[in-house]
């Protein structure tokens, strides 16, 4: 999902009812994986993200 379509940015949507036209973000969202990261993550949350990524990679192999 491109960032502009996520709940985090819902308050920034155009007020006139029109949809954002961000074709590059839309196209990239089909091939980019965004992981939760940053100083707000607790250690157990970071471990969970790492575990899910590791399991996903194992399944691909």
Backbone bond lengths (Angstrom), bond angles and torsions (degrees), N, CA, C in turn:
res aa  C-N    CA-C-N  psi(-1)  N-CA   C-N-CA  omega(-1)  CA-C   N-CA-C  phi
1 X - - - 1.444 - - 1.530 108.48 -
2 X 1.311 117.64 128.30 1.468 118.98 176.80 1.532 109.73 -66.93
3 X 1.314 117.01 147.09 1.460 120.59 -176.02 1.528 114.07 -52.31
4 X 1.315 117.66 -39.89 1.465 119.31 -175.54 1.532 113.15 -67.36
5 X 1.321 117.38 -10.68 1.470 120.80 177.67 1.532 112.10 -100.76
6 X 1.326 117.16 -1.85 1.463 120.02 -178.72 1.525 111.12 -83.70
7 X 1.320 115.24 161.52 1.461 120.87 179.73 1.530 111.26 -61.29
8 X 1.328 116.35 -29.30 1.467 119.94 -177.44 1.527 111.96 -60.55
9 X 1.308 117.30 -26.46 1.461 121.17 -177.37 1.534 112.60 -111.43
10 X 1.317 116.31 13.04 1.466 120.26 -176.08 1.525 112.10 -58.34
11 X 1.328 117.20 -35.60 1.467 119.28 -178.25 1.524 112.76 -74.04
12 X 1.326 117.24 -8.33 1.470 120.99 178.88 1.528 112.77 -98.14
13 X 1.340 116.46 -2.21 1.466 119.81 179.93 1.527 109.46 -61.72
14 X 1.329 116.27 149.61 1.465 119.24 177.78 1.529 111.11 -57.00
15 X 1.299 116.97 138.45 1.474 122.06 -177.17 1.534 112.44 -81.00
16 X 1.325 116.93 -14.58 1.460 119.65 -176.33 1.527 113.43 -83.56
17 X 1.334 116.42 6.30 1.452 120.45 178.68 1.517 114.01 85.09
18 X 1.321 117.15 -6.40 1.462 120.21 177.83 1.523 109.52 -77.07
19 X 1.311 115.25 152.38 1.451 121.07 179.15 1.524 109.29 -89.37
20 X 1.318 116.20 146.25 1.465 119.51 174.42 1.516 109.51 -65.17
21 X 1.284 116.80 139.78 1.457 121.57 174.67 1.523 107.50 -111.20
22 X 1.318 115.09 94.84 1.464 121.75 179.45 1.524 108.27 -126.17
23 X 1.334 116.43 74.33 1.465 120.32 -172.37 1.527 114.41 -62.45
24 X 1.322 118.33 -32.24 1.468 119.53 179.73 1.524 109.66 -68.66
25 X 1.326 117.03 -45.06 1.463 120.30 177.42 1.527 110.72 -61.63
26 X 1.322 116.56 -40.22 1.461 120.49 178.28 1.529 110.64 -61.83
27 X 1.328 116.76 -45.39 1.468 120.55 -178.82 1.525 111.40 -66.49
28 X 1.321 117.17 -43.08 1.463 120.31 -179.35 1.521 112.11 -65.75
29 X 1.317 117.07 -30.60 1.461 119.45 -177.51 1.524 112.31 -63.57
30 X 1.318 116.80 -19.14 1.457 120.23 178.85 1.526 112.60 -79.51
31 X 1.350 116.79 -14.13 1.466 118.79 -176.28 1.524 114.30 -131.35
32 X 1.319 118.05 5.02 1.460 121.52 -177.96 1.522 108.87 -116.48
33 X 1.317 115.93 137.00 1.455 121.63 176.57 1.517 108.55 -107.49
34 X 1.310 116.61 121.61 1.464 121.39 178.01 1.519 108.69 -103.01
35 X 1.313 115.48 123.59 1.457 120.81 -179.90 1.515 110.27 -104.35
36 X 1.327 116.45 146.28 1.463 118.33 174.71 1.521 109.02 -66.79
37 X 1.310 115.79 129.14 1.463 120.17 -179.54 1.518 109.34 -157.65
38 X 1.283 115.58 158.87 1.448 120.44 177.19 1.517 111.47 132.27
39 X 1.312 115.98 174.24 1.464 120.47 -176.06 1.531 113.65 -69.36
40 X 1.340 117.42 -12.99 1.461 120.11 179.28 1.518 112.54 -76.11
41 X 1.346 117.62 -18.56 1.463 120.54 -178.70 1.526 110.66 -74.08
42 X 1.300 114.81 134.99 1.464 120.21 172.23 1.528 107.62 -78.58
43 X 1.320 117.39 160.27 1.458 121.67 -177.91 1.532 111.58 -58.41
44 X 1.327 118.15 -42.12 1.462 119.89 179.45 1.524 111.96 -65.57
45 X 1.318 117.23 -32.84 1.468 120.64 176.93 1.524 110.46 -69.23
46 X 1.330 116.98 -41.18 1.469 120.76 178.15 1.527 110.48 -64.26
47 X 1.323 116.31 -38.85 1.474 120.13 177.60 1.529 110.82 -64.55
48 X 1.315 116.60 -39.77 1.462 120.25 178.14 1.529 110.73 -62.32
49 X 1.318 117.51 -44.81 1.469 121.36 177.85 1.523 109.57 -59.56
50 X 1.329 116.92 -47.20 1.467 120.97 -179.45 1.525 111.03 -61.93
51 X 1.324 117.47 -41.05 1.465 120.82 179.51 1.524 111.65 -64.58
52 X 1.311 117.05 -42.65 1.466 120.57 179.62 1.530 110.58 -64.77
53 X 1.313 116.69 -41.52 1.464 119.94 177.93 1.529 109.76 -63.57
54 X 1.319 117.55 -45.48 1.470 121.09 -179.48 1.527 111.02 -60.87
55 X 1.342 117.26 -44.59 1.471 119.90 178.45 1.526 111.50 -63.64
56 X 1.313 116.64 -39.30 1.469 120.50 179.66 1.518 111.13 -64.14
57 X 1.319 116.68 -41.88 1.473 120.54 178.85 1.526 109.94 -65.27
58 X 1.338 117.16 -41.11 1.468 120.28 177.96 1.528 110.63 -60.63
59 X 1.321 117.40 -41.02 1.460 121.01 179.61 1.527 112.26 -65.46
60 X 1.316 116.97 -31.32 1.466 120.60 178.49 1.517 111.65 -71.49
61 X 1.314 115.43 -30.21 1.476 119.84 -179.81 1.475 108.32 -84.28
